[in-house]
Amino acid sequence: MLLINCPWCGLRAEIEFTYGGEGGIIRPTSSENLTDQEWGEYLFMRRNVKGINHEQWRHISGCGKWFNVLRDTVTYQIKSTWKIGAEPLEQSNRNFEPNEN
């Protein structure tokens, strides 16, 4: 079982959380001007990396808030958690490229 450090509630068991997909994805500002292919790429295309991945999680059995997680998808080790809109606490472990689409 994973132990996940909620930025608001502290260390809790994985069962209290839900995975929300790849983190750092920015919604297009003028989505009405996108082609169907561009909109489909925004909605469905993800990097699905093997290794360090930027994810978003929600503490459903606690505060209910969304937050960022830096997790290794091979070892499941969580490197860092931080609030959405804030910078990661462990900059040295931030060796991923955020998706800017």
C-alpha positions as CSV (number, residue, x, y, z in Angstrom):
1,M,0.0,0.0,0.0
2,L,1.2,3.5,-0.8
3,L,1.4,6.2,1.8
4,I,0.6,9.6,0.3
5,N,1.4,12.9,1.9
6,C,-1.6,15.2,1.5
7,P,-0.4,18.8,1.5
8,W,-3.3,19.7,3.9
9,C,-3.9,16.6,6.0
10,G,-0.5,14.8,6.1
11,L,0.5,11.2,5.5
12,R,-2.4,8.9,4.8
13,A,-3.1,5.5,3.3
14,E,-3.6,5.2,-0.5
15,I,-7.2,4.0,0.0
16,E,-8.2,7.6,1.0
17,F,-7.2,9.0,-2.4
18,T,-8.2,8.8,-6.0
19,Y,-5.9,9.1,-9.0
20,G,-6.8,12.0,-11.3
21,G,-4.5,11.4,-14.3
22,E,-1.5,13.3,-15.6
23,G,-0.8,16.6,-13.9
24,G,0.2,19.9,-15.4
25,I,-2.1,19.8,-18.3
26,I,-3.4,23.3,-19.2
27,R,-6.8,23.7,-20.8
28,P,-6.7,25.6,-24.0
29,T,-8.0,29.2,-23.5
30,S,-9.9,29.4,-26.8
31,S,-11.3,25.9,-27.1
32,E,-14.0,27.0,-29.5
33,N,-11.3,27.7,-32.1
34,L,-9.7,24.2,-31.9
35,T,-10.2,21.6,-34.6
36,D,-11.7,18.3,-33.6
37,Q,-8.2,16.7,-33.7
38,E,-6.7,19.4,-31.5
39,W,-9.6,19.1,-29.0
40,G,-9.2,15.3,-29.0
41,E,-5.5,15.6,-28.4
42,Y,-6.1,17.8,-25.4
43,L,-8.8,15.5,-23.9
44,F,-7.2,12.1,-24.6
45,M,-3.5,12.1,-25.4
46,R,-1.2,11.6,-22.4
47,R,2.5,10.9,-22.2
48,N,2.1,7.6,-20.1
49,V,5.8,7.7,-19.1
50,K,7.7,4.8,-17.5
51,G,9.5,6.4,-14.6
52,I,9.0,9.8,-12.9
53,N,5.6,11.1,-13.7
54,H,3.7,14.3,-12.7
55,E,0.2,13.3,-11.6
56,Q,-2.8,14.8,-9.9
57,W,-4.6,13.1,-7.0
58,R,-7.6,13.9,-4.8
59,H,-8.0,13.2,-1.1
60,I,-11.5,11.9,-1.3
61,S,-11.7,10.6,2.3
62,G,-10.2,13.6,3.9
63,C,-10.1,17.3,2.8
64,G,-11.4,16.5,-0.7
65,K,-8.8,18.7,-2.3
66,W,-6.8,18.1,-5.5
67,F,-3.0,18.2,-5.4
68,N,0.1,17.3,-7.4
69,V,2.2,14.1,-7.0
70,L,5.6,13.3,-8.4
71,R,5.7,9.5,-8.6
72,D,7.9,6.8,-10.1
73,T,5.5,4.6,-12.2
74,V,8.1,1.7,-12.0
75,T,8.7,1.6,-8.3
76,Y,5.5,3.4,-7.2
77,Q,7.7,5.6,-4.9
78,I,6.3,9.0,-4.3
79,K,9.0,11.6,-4.6
80,S,7.0,14.7,-3.7
81,T,3.5,16.1,-3.2
82,W,2.5,19.8,-3.4
83,K,-0.6,22.0,-3.7
84,I,-1.9,22.9,-7.1
85,G,-0.5,26.3,-8.2
86,A,2.5,26.0,-5.9
87,E,6.1,24.9,-6.8
88,P,7.2,21.4,-5.8
89,L,9.0,21.2,-2.5
90,E,11.7,18.9,-3.8
91,Q,13.1,20.7,-6.8
92,S,16.0,18.2,-7.1
93,N,13.5,15.4,-7.9
94,R,11.7,17.4,-10.6
95,N,13.3,15.8,-13.6
96,F,10.2,15.6,-15.7
97,E,8.9,17.9,-18.5
98,P,5.5,19.3,-17.7
99,N,2.9,19.0,-20.5
100,E,2.2,22.6,-21.6
101,N,-0.7,21.7,-24.0
